[in-house]
């Protein structure tokens, strides 16, 4: 097995800088949204628009990337997106009302999507097959660490100097990333042109995609339901203090930050699907245990298990989607991976809320466990239907 700790290549370091810009910016701004809502005395409709505008921009951008990005465009789009990130975060300084905040969130949604899809595709596509999981895991570790720092520092920065210092820091980090990307050979020049909308049709037609696509859709529902309701359960059902709720929500970030590189290396060694299976088992166990957790310690343990499961899931999932096509077409396959997340993430809060009202908050977590079990069964049935001998990925 390739050793986990070794000197990163210049290309990997440059690409990882985009993960810092993306994850820190996303976490900082997400934390600031509640401060904006209070400052503007925003209605519930406007508060929803802050998030919806971001999500819509992400969806449109991701779909376009998968259809039209190629090797030459990957490099230019990454540099352009980081430059645009710098401009966007400077623009956040001049937000004065709900409308300008929505406009800034649209711009942020575009840049975050470009950095996430193309950064992940570049890391995964340029890696060798026996080192892909490890590299993706390490790339995501960088993002998890940056996101954790963004969440942890947002309140302190805001309390000390308001909105501007955090955004100006992000603009400066973005410019450093531009410098790193512009002077480095990213190893993506041989990425093939996606081929327009037909690229998605070709990819969806591959039997190797069906099982992992089903897994992705189902897991999106489970992950979103947990993300929304874990803090609600901690605060309302267990009566934890706001500070204690913060501890619970930090636990999965710690797990992802520490474990993703090791889990990715393990996926290279034992296979991708066993790691997805381990992730499913961990999620079912954690979701079923949450309604039984009545203390900070037990709920934090559940949250850590959720994070550990994600650490197993993400590198294995990225590697499988990359390998469903040729590595040089990773942009299309990873764009599809991102798009498959959208239905579950949109529907889950509504259905989980309805279940909460009709039954209880406990029922949300039992239903989440059931969804994961059903997801694994459906994904396994698709995988079981694959031919024993498949064409070499990309051999059209």
FILOFI-221137 format. One record per residue (C-alpha): residue in three letters; y, x, z. Coordinates in steps of 0.25 Angstrom, whole numbers. Example, Ala and Ser with C-alpha at 12.3 -4.5 7.8 and 13.67 -1.06 7.14 Angstrom:
FILOFI-221137
   residu      py      px      pz
      ALA     -18      49      31
      SER      -4      55      29
This chain:
FILOFI-221137
   residu      py      px      pz
      UNK       0       0       0
      UNK      14       5      -3
      UNK      21      10       9
      UNK      31       0      15
      UNK      42      10      19
      UNK      47      20       8
      UNK      60      23       2
      UNK      65      12      -6
      UNK      68      14     -21
      UNK      83      14     -25
      UNK      80       1     -33
      UNK      74      -6     -21
      UNK      85      -2     -12
      UNK      95      -7     -22
      UNK      88     -20     -24
      UNK      87     -22      -9
      UNK     102     -21      -8
      UNK     102     -34     -16
      UNK      93     -40      -5
      UNK     103     -36       6
      UNK     115     -43      -2
      UNK     107     -55      -4
      UNK     100     -57      10
      UNK     112     -53      18
      UNK     121     -62      10
      UNK     112     -74      11
      UNK     110     -73      26
      UNK     125     -70      29
      UNK     130     -82      21
      UNK     119     -91      26
      UNK     123     -88      40
      UNK     138     -90      36
      UNK     136    -104      30
      UNK     136    -110      44
      UNK     149    -103      47
      UNK     155    -109      34
      UNK     150    -123      37
      UNK     157    -122      50
      UNK     170    -116      45
      UNK     171    -126      33
      UNK     166    -138      42
      UNK     157    -140      30
      UNK     150    -153      28
      UNK     134    -153      27
      UNK     136    -155      12
      UNK     144    -142      11
      UNK     134    -135      20
      UNK     123    -139      11
      UNK     131    -134      -1
      UNK     132    -120       5
      UNK     117    -119       4
      UNK     114    -127      -9
      UNK     124    -120     -17
      UNK     117    -107     -14
      UNK     103    -112     -17
      UNK     107    -118     -30
      UNK     114    -105     -35
      UNK     101     -98     -31
      UNK      92    -107     -38
      UNK     100    -107     -51
      UNK     102     -92     -51
      UNK      87     -89     -48
      UNK      82     -98     -59
      UNK      92     -90     -69
      UNK      87     -77     -64
      UNK      72     -80     -66
      UNK      75     -84     -81
      UNK      85     -74     -86
      UNK      85     -61     -77
      UNK      79     -48     -83
      UNK      79     -33     -80
      UNK      93     -30     -85
      UNK      98     -43     -79
      UNK      92     -40     -65
      UNK      99     -28     -63
      UNK     113     -34     -68
      UNK     110     -47     -60
      UNK     107     -39     -47
      UNK     120     -31     -48
      UNK     128     -43     -52
      UNK     123     -51     -41
      UNK     126     -41     -30
      UNK     140     -40     -36
      UNK     141     -55     -36
      UNK     136     -55     -22
      UNK     148     -46     -18
      UNK     157     -55     -24
      UNK     151     -67     -18
      UNK     152     -62      -4
      UNK     166     -58      -6
      UNK     168     -72     -11
      UNK     162     -78       2
      UNK     174     -72       9
      UNK     183     -82       2
      UNK     175     -94       5
      UNK     185    -105      10
      UNK     177    -118       9
      UNK     164    -125       6
      UNK     166    -124      -9
      UNK     169    -109      -9
      UNK     157    -107       0
      UNK     148    -115     -10
      UNK     153    -106     -21
      UNK     150     -93     -14
      UNK     136     -98     -10
      UNK     133    -101     -25
      UNK     137     -87     -29
      UNK     129     -81     -17
      UNK     117     -90     -22
      UNK     118     -83     -36
      UNK     119     -69     -30
      UNK     108     -71     -20
      UNK      98     -76     -30
      UNK     100     -65     -40
      UNK      99     -54     -29
      UNK      86     -61     -23
      UNK      79     -64     -36
      UNK      82     -51     -44
      UNK      82     -42     -32
      UNK      68     -47     -28
      UNK      63     -47     -43
      UNK      68     -33     -44
      UNK      61     -28     -32
      UNK      48     -35     -35
      UNK      48     -33     -50
      UNK      50     -18     -50
      UNK      40     -16     -38
      UNK      26     -12     -41
      UNK      15     -23     -39
      UNK       9     -15     -27
      UNK      23     -14     -20
      UNK      30     -27     -24
      UNK      27     -34     -11
      UNK      32     -22      -3
      UNK      45     -21     -11
      UNK      48     -35     -11
      UNK      46     -36       4
      UNK      55     -24       7
      UNK      66     -30      -2
      UNK      65     -43       6
      UNK      65     -36      19
      UNK      79     -30      15
      UNK      83     -44      12
      UNK      78     -50      25
      UNK      84     -39      33
      UNK      98     -41      26
      UNK      97     -56      28
      UNK      94     -54      43
      UNK     106     -45      44
      UNK     114     -56      37
      UNK     110     -67      46
      UNK     111     -58      59
      UNK     125     -53      55
      UNK     132     -65      49
      UNK     136     -71      62
      UNK     141     -58      68
      UNK     149     -55      55
      UNK     155     -69      54
      UNK     159     -69      69
      UNK     166     -56      67
      UNK     173     -57      54
      UNK     170     -71      48
      UNK     164     -72      34
      UNK     170     -61      26
      UNK     164     -48      33
      UNK     150     -53      30
      UNK     153     -56      15
      UNK     161     -43      13
      UNK     149     -35      19
      UNK     140     -42       9
      UNK     149     -39      -3
      UNK     149     -25       1
      UNK     134     -24       2
      UNK     133     -31     -12
      UNK     141     -20     -18
      UNK     132      -9     -12
      UNK     120     -17     -18
      UNK     128     -17     -32
      UNK     129      -2     -31
      UNK     114       0     -27
      UNK     110      -9     -39
      UNK     119      -3     -49
      UNK     114      11     -47
      UNK      99       9     -46
      UNK      88       6     -56
      UNK      82      -6     -51
      UNK      70      -5     -60
      UNK      72     -19     -66
      UNK      76     -16     -80
      UNK      62     -20     -85
      UNK      62     -34     -80
      UNK      59     -43     -91
      UNK      69     -54     -96
      UNK      65     -67     -89
      UNK      65     -76    -101
      UNK      73     -88     -97
      UNK      67    -101     -91
      UNK      54     -98     -98
      UNK      52     -87     -88
      UNK      50     -97     -77
      UNK      40    -105     -86
      UNK      32     -93     -89
      UNK      31     -89     -74
      UNK      28    -103     -69
      UNK      17    -103     -79
      UNK      10     -92     -72
      UNK      -2     -96     -63
      UNK       1     -84     -54
      UNK      15     -91     -50
      UNK      10    -105     -46
      UNK       4    -102     -33
      UNK      15     -93     -28
      UNK      25    -103     -33
      UNK      19    -114     -25
      UNK      19    -105     -13
      UNK      34    -102     -15
      UNK      38    -116     -16
      UNK      30    -121      -4
      UNK      35    -109       4
      UNK      49    -112       1
      UNK      48    -125       8
      UNK      41    -119      20
      UNK      51    -107      21
      UNK      63    -116      20
      UNK      59    -127      30
      UNK      56    -115      40
      UNK      70    -109      37
      UNK      77    -122      39
      UNK      69    -127      51
      UNK      65    -115      59
      UNK      80    -114      65
      UNK      80    -129      67
      UNK      67    -129      75
      UNK      71    -117      83
      UNK      85    -123      87
      UNK      81    -138      88
      UNK      66    -138      92
      UNK      65    -125     101
      UNK      80    -126     105
      UNK      83    -111     103
      UNK      97    -106     104
      UNK     104    -102      91
      UNK     102     -87      94
      UNK      87     -90      96
      UNK      86     -97      83
      UNK      92     -85      76
      UNK      81     -77      82
      UNK      71     -86      76
      UNK      77     -86      62
      UNK      78     -70      63
      UNK      63     -69      65
      UNK      59     -72      51
      UNK      70     -63      45
      UNK      64     -51      54
      UNK      50     -54      49
      UNK      54     -54      35
      UNK      63     -41      37
      UNK      52     -33      43
      UNK      39     -38      36
      UNK      42     -41      21
      UNK      40     -27      17
      UNK      27     -26      24
      UNK      22     -39      19
      UNK      26     -36       5
      UNK      18     -23       6
      UNK       6     -31      11
      UNK       7     -41      -1
      UNK       6     -29     -10
      UNK      -6     -24      -3
      UNK     -14     -37       0
      UNK      -8     -46     -11
      UNK       3     -56     -12
      UNK      -4     -69      -9
      UNK     -10     -65       4
      UNK       4     -62       9
      UNK       8     -76       4
      UNK      -4     -82      12
      UNK       1     -74      25
      UNK      15     -80      23
      UNK       9     -94      22
      UNK       1     -92      34
      UNK      12     -87      42
      UNK      22     -98      38
      UNK      12    -109      41
      UNK       9    -103      55
      UNK      24    -101      58
      UNK      28    -115      54
      UNK      16    -121      62
      UNK      20    -113      74
      UNK      35    -117      74
      UNK      34    -131      80
      UNK      26    -124      91
      UNK      36    -114      94
      UNK      45    -117     106
      UNK      52    -104     109
      UNK      60     -93     103
      UNK      49     -83     103
      UNK      39     -93      96
      UNK      49     -98      86
      UNK      53     -84      82
      UNK      38     -80      80
      UNK      37     -91      70
      UNK      49     -87      63
      UNK      44     -73      62
      UNK      31     -78      56
      UNK      39     -85      46
      UNK      46     -73      42
      UNK      34     -65      42
      UNK      28     -75      33
      UNK      40     -74      23
      UNK      38     -58      24
      UNK      24     -60      18
      UNK      28     -71       8
      UNK      40     -65       1
      UNK      35     -52      -4
      UNK      22     -58      -8
      UNK      29     -69     -15
      UNK      39     -61     -23
      UNK      28     -51     -27
      UNK      19     -63     -32
      UNK      30     -69     -40
      UNK      34     -56     -46
      UNK      19     -54     -50
      UNK      18     -68     -56
      UNK      26     -62     -68
      UNK      28     -47     -72
      UNK      37     -40     -63
      UNK      47     -38     -73
      UNK      49     -53     -73
      UNK      51     -54     -58
      UNK      64     -60     -59
      UNK      58     -73     -65
      UNK      47     -74     -55
      UNK      55     -71     -43
      UNK      66     -81     -48
      UNK      55     -92     -49
      UNK      50     -88     -35
      UNK      64     -91     -30
      UNK      66    -104     -37
      UNK      52    -109     -31
      UNK      59    -108     -17
      UNK      70    -117     -20
      UNK      62    -131     -20
      UNK      56    -128      -6
      UNK      69    -123      -1
      UNK      77    -135      -5
      UNK      66    -146      -1
      UNK      62    -140      12
      UNK      74    -142      21
      UNK      75    -157      16
      UNK      60    -160      18
      UNK      59    -152      31
      UNK      71    -160      36
      UNK      65    -173      33
      UNK      52    -169      40
      UNK      61    -164      52
      UNK      67    -178      53
      UNK      54    -186      50
      UNK      45    -178      60
      UNK      51    -166      67
      UNK      55    -151      66
      UNK      41    -147      69
      UNK      36    -154      57
      UNK      44    -146      48
      UNK      36    -133      52
      UNK      23    -140      51
      UNK      26    -145      37
      UNK      31    -131      33
      UNK      17    -126      37
      UNK      10    -137      29
      UNK      19    -134      17
      UNK      15    -119      18
      UNK       0    -123      19
      UNK       1    -132       7
      UNK       9    -121      -1
      UNK      -2    -111       1
      UNK     -12    -121      -4
      UNK      -5    -125     -16
      UNK      -2    -110     -19
      UNK     -16    -106     -17
      UNK     -21    -117     -27
      UNK     -12    -112     -38
      UNK     -16     -98     -35
      UNK     -31    -103     -36
      UNK     -28    -108     -49
      UNK     -24     -95     -55
      UNK     -33     -89     -65
      UNK     -41     -77     -60
      UNK     -35     -68     -71
      UNK     -21     -70     -74
      UNK     -13     -64     -85
      UNK      -5     -52     -81
      UNK       9     -57     -76
      UNK      19     -57     -87
      UNK       9     -56     -98
      UNK      14     -68    -107
